[in-house]
Amino acid sequence: MLVNDIAREAKLPFYCLNASGLSAFFFVDLATDSFEFQSTKKDADGNEVREMNSNKGSVTLRKYAETLLSKEHTLNWKKREIMKASKLIMLAITALLLNEKSNAETQIFDFIKTKPGLTQHQALYTKQAPQVESHLKQFQNCFKNQVEFNPSSGVIGSITSQEIIKVITKKDFPEHGFFVFDSDSQ
């Protein structure tokens, strides 16, 4: 998180990526509140028209993690999204990042049960608790022990490099925020 803060002060985009077991993720902070990029569209006659656009919303990793895990922030995930491994892994990664910062142990499964926006799906979590806890524990073990599955590393590295090219060329809007790739469910 400190490196992200330094990169933002220098107005440099920050990329953080990791492959842990069958899952991989990246986080991007474009180091600006508004990112300008060029897009190409076709007009009514079929001619390509280039125009400059901007998009807002890039935040630091620290702010993202603190907002996501705060009790005041409500998640608006639909029922079918709730049990996706990528969503749960995103919460687990965020909790691990904050644990590293505070040296405290956050029980992510207990957190999920009380998170505003997820509590209405309590019965679903209770029913599938053993599977969810097993998946999260596997991920946390791989993350802490730096276990890497090479195909997941290749996928996340390719996606990240494509996004970096968008930042450098300013063609198309680069993704920012959190992205999780889970090879087990993809």
C-alpha positions, 0 to 999 in steps of 0.5 A: 500500500505504501508503494501505491501511495508513493506512485500516486504522489508521483502521478504514476499508474500503480499495478499490483498483481499476484497469482496464488494457487488457481486464482490470480488478481490485479489492482490498478490505480491510474493515479488520477481522478480523471483519465483521458483516452482516445476512442474510435467510433463509427459515425452514421456513414460508417467512417471512423471518428476519433474522439477524446473521452475521460473516465473518473473513479480511480482510487488507491489500494488502501482506500479501495480496501478500507471502503470494501471492508467497512461496515458502512459500505453496502455491497449490491451483489445479486444472489447468483454473484454471491457464491462466485469464487472471484467475489469471495476471493476479492474480499479475502485478498482485501482482508489479507491486505488489511491484515498485513497492515494491522497484523490482525487476523480478520475472519473473512467468513465471519465478515461476509456473514455481517457485511451489509448487502450480503446478510440477506443471503445468510441462508445461502452462506449457511447451506454452502459454508463448508465449501466456501470456507474450504475455498477461502482457506485454500486461497489464503494458504496459497497467498501466504505461502506464495504458491503459484499455478503457472497458467493463472500467472500467464493469464493475469500477466497477459491481461495486465500487460494489455491494460498497461499498453492502453495507459501508455498509448491512451487508446481505449479506457484501461480498467482500474480497480480490482480484477480477479481471475479464478481458473477453477470456475472460469 
